[in-house]
Structures are given as C-alpha cells and as structure tokens.
Amino acid sequence: MTLVSDWTALAGRTLACCLEIAACTEVPGQITRTFLCPPMHEAHARLDAWAASLGLQTREDAAGNWRATRRSARPGARTLVVGSHLDSVPDAGAYDGVLGVVLGLALLEALGDTPLPYHVELVGFSEEEGVRFGVPFIGSRALVGTAGELLEVTDAGGKTVAQVIAEYGLDVGRLEEARLTGDVLGYLEMHIEQGPVLEAEGRSLGLVEAIAGQSRLDLTFTGKANHAGTTPMGLRRDALTGTSAFVLAAENLARSTPGLVATVGSLTPLPGASNVIPGEVHLTLDIRHARDEVRLGALDQLLTVAEGIARERGLTFSHQLRMEEHATPMNPALTVLLGEAMSAEGQVAVPMVSGAGHDAMLVGQVWPAAMLFLRSPGGLSHHPDEAVLEEDVEAALRVGARFLRLLAEREEAR
Ligand SMILES: [Zn+2]
C-alpha cells in the first residue's frame, strides 16, 4: 500500500516543514501566528509547495482554512477529513497544531498513487487558540457551518472577525462555501499531547478516547478587612484564610477522584496590603473530567464545601459560571480502528483523555472523530521549547498510514 522506503527521512522532512512554518511569524524572534495575520499567507505557501509536489489542488476557504483534497475515483466515495490548526498562542512552540497538518501531507505522500475508496480532505484550520477574539475554533466552526455567528465579534483593537477576513483578502460573503458538505466518514487529528503522561509512561503515541469537559467559574469569599496588628486572631473574618482552605479542598477532591483535575489559577486578595486583613478574595476555578456527570458532581461538592467554609469563618461566598464545555467522546468505531493500527505497528494502544481542547471537539460533534497524541518531551507546550521526537513522528506516520489502510478495507466492505 505505501511506497515509503524511508520513514525516518519522511519524519525528518515533516519536522523540517514545521520549522519552516514556525518562521512565518508576526513577532520577529518568536513564534506568534494569530487568526489571519499576514504571515499566515507564507505558512500556506509552504504547505502549497509540498502539496503541489504531490499533485494536490489546494485552496483557502473564506474562513482562512487551508484545504487540500485527494479525490477518490470510487463512485459515491465518502470523505475522511484529516486536520489540525495553523494558528498559535503568543511566543509559542513550533508543533502545536502545525504538526498535525504537516503529518497529513506526509501521510498523503506515503500513500503515493495508491487508490483509496474515500476522498481525503486535509485541513489546516485558521484559528483554534482563541487568542485574538477570545473565542476559539473559528476555523473548525467554519468547516461545520457555525462560524457565521462569530463574524461581528471584535478583537482588542475593535476589528471584527469579518473585517479581519476581508483584510486578509478573502470574501466573507462566501463563508457558507467553507462548510464541508457531502458524506463525511470521519475526522482524524494528530496532535502533540501537551502534557507529561506519555513521557512518564515511556510511550510514543496515545489513543485519545475523549476530550475532557470543563467548567470555569469566578468565585468570591467576602469577610471584613481590618488592622493586622490590633485585631485578635479569634475576632477576624479573614477572606484569604477561608480561600486557602477552599484551594486545598479542591486539590484534595481532585487527587481522590480518578481523572479529575481542578485548578485555582488566579487569586486576588483585597485590599492587598501587608498590614491589612484581607476582606475579600476573588479567585477562579477550572475543573475538568472526561465524564460530565463526574465533573458536575465534583463541582457541586466543591461549592457546598465553599459554603461550609464561609459559614464556619463568618464569611460570605458567591460564584459565577464563566464557561462550560461538555466532554467530547471520540467515535468508538474509529478509535478502535486507530487502536488496531497502533497495535499493528507495535505501539501500546492505551486510551487516554485529553485535558486540553482541540478542533476534534467541534468537529466531533458533527462527524465521527478520532485523535492520536504524540509524546511531548518535558510535557511542555505553549512555550518556545515545545518539542517532538523524530522517532515519535515516524511512529505516527506508520500508524497513520496503517489507519488509512484499515479504513480503506472497512469502506470497501460497506
Ligand atoms: Zn493545538
């Protein structure tokens, strides 16, 4: 099926292409590539060059997604979407998102002219990180046809999504054409893990079974600010000591609940002076789990704990939900197939949960999705030192090619 004799060389070229795209940046000396910034043109040109060498037609859709299509000659062929994102956070690494797009091209190269019973639509999403507009997934929303509602959202400078699309040189009036129509058999995303699990377990690749759901809240404990020297310990209503008890309770619950992660990432004691008892504390809570009922149950429990702490300490407690995303299970049948491909290539197919959001969250609500993780050395991501090992890229290519072949057998049997 595959004509590749040198997988290592193909992995090396995949990494080299990621580094070329890393040079397409808004900020010299950093990797920063937000939604439809001018350097995105150069990034697309790098992908175009590789695609042209494979004889593939490419285009930019009206949401700025880079698209390449490999057509099947089979009548009534369905479409497999392979993709990830091309935008980055500020001062990013070279592989978050980009690697999945370039791996898609490398896989198509590995196929050579081997016929497939399905079309392959390779997509480099224009926006996943939510940096410029505070709303993530503009690219994948356009692919599934729900980006229209974001056109009037503004960035920090007051520009709308629609204006940014026009300034980049695209016709926002054709946004509907970005929607992928026809019969889609599934979506495959390859992405770096962005966490330490695979490295800790000594594995190259991970089989994602679900993307965790998450809740983000703003919390406030209110007590009474007073003089730090004259107020005896027994007569204080210290909002920060109450908050501290809550932070540790959140950690304890997460540690004792398999798969649960809970984080207080921001905490502001007021008035914030060394000689004043904190009268009020604003804090955030971010809580995630692969199963919504576990996350929601834990959140209920923590809010009850917070009320209890407030009661005991003469404080008041209030909370506001800022964001909620449901968990997205990957498609069982496609995930089994990806696991078979991993086993066939000598990889251990242990299921894992993605704690971070991905395009597969959006796409997976519409079409069957499967996700393959590559080990992140040092567990590091969203950082200039983000890395990936060539041997892991080679393993992903072998598994990806095997997956395409197993999928072809399944489609031919339909
Ligand atoms: Zn990413």
Boltz pocket constraint, residues with backbone or C-beta under 6 A from the ligand:
constraints:
  - pocket:
      binder: B
      contacts: [[A, 85], [A, 96], [A, 97], [A, 128], [A, 191], [A, 357]]
      max_distance: 6.0
